Amino acid sequence: MSEPDYVHPQWGEARQVHDWRNHIPEEIRDIWGTFSVGQRAALHAWAEDLADMEEWD
């Protein structure tokens, strides 16, 4: 079973639109590895909600 992408995100592979990784501030990315998997999941859910609300022309 593979782990979710938020456990070890590939920050540089974020797509331009509707990608949760674009909504995680650099300061948080820098300390991502210090968070528990549960904390990462919560941050991912928050950022995913933001990405889902994006509107592009």
Backbone torsions as a table, in degrees:
resi	resn	phi	psi	omega
1	MET	NA	126.4	-179.8
2	SER	-84.9	153.8	-179.3
3	GLU	-85.5	154.7	179.1
4	PRO	-61.1	152.2	-176.8
5	ASP	-63.1	-19.8	-179.3
6	TYR	-78.0	-12.8	179.6
7	VAL	-67.9	-46.5	177.5
8	HIS	-133.9	73.0	-175.1
9	PRO	-65.0	146.5	173.4
10	GLN	-95.7	88.2	-172.7
11	TRP	-57.0	-38.7	-176.4
12	GLY	-72.2	-8.6	-178.7
13	GLU	-99.8	11.5	-179.3
14	ALA	-63.3	134.6	174.6
15	ARG	-76.7	163.2	-176.6
16	GLN	-69.2	-38.0	-172.6
17	VAL	-120.3	140.8	173.9
18	HIS	57.4	38.8	177.3
19	ASP	-117.2	120.6	-175.7
20	TRP	-58.1	-30.4	-177.2
21	ARG	-62.1	-25.1	178.5
22	ASN	-69.7	-14.9	-174.6
23	HIS	-103.7	3.8	176.4
24	ILE	-96.7	117.4	-178.9
25	PRO	-61.2	151.6	-179.3
26	GLU	-54.9	-39.1	-179.6
27	GLU	-61.4	-35.3	178.8
28	ILE	-77.1	-39.0	176.8
29	ARG	-57.8	-40.6	-177.6
30	ASP	-61.4	-29.3	-177.9
31	ILE	-112.9	14.6	-176.7
32	TRP	-52.0	-42.1	-177.6
33	GLY	-66.2	-13.1	179.7
34	THR	-87.2	-12.5	-179.2
35	PHE	-83.5	148.9	173.4
36	SER	-70.2	164.6	178.0
37	VAL	-60.8	-37.0	177.8
38	GLY	-63.3	-40.8	177.7
39	GLN	-67.3	-40.2	177.2
40	ARG	-62.5	-40.5	178.8
41	ALA	-62.6	-41.5	179.8
42	ALA	-66.0	-43.0	177.4
43	LEU	-64.8	-40.0	177.6
44	HIS	-60.7	-46.4	-179.6
45	ALA	-60.9	-42.6	178.4
46	TRP	-61.6	-48.7	-178.0
47	ALA	-68.3	-34.3	177.4
48	GLU	-63.5	-40.5	176.2
49	ASP	-60.2	-43.3	178.1
50	LEU	-63.3	-44.1	-179.3
51	ALA	-63.9	-37.1	179.9
52	ASP	-66.8	-24.2	-178.9
53	MET	-87.6	-4.5	-179.3
54	GLU	-62.3	140.7	174.8
55	GLU	-126.3	126.3	-179.3
56	TRP	-123.4	144.8	177.1
57	ASP	-84.1	NA	NA
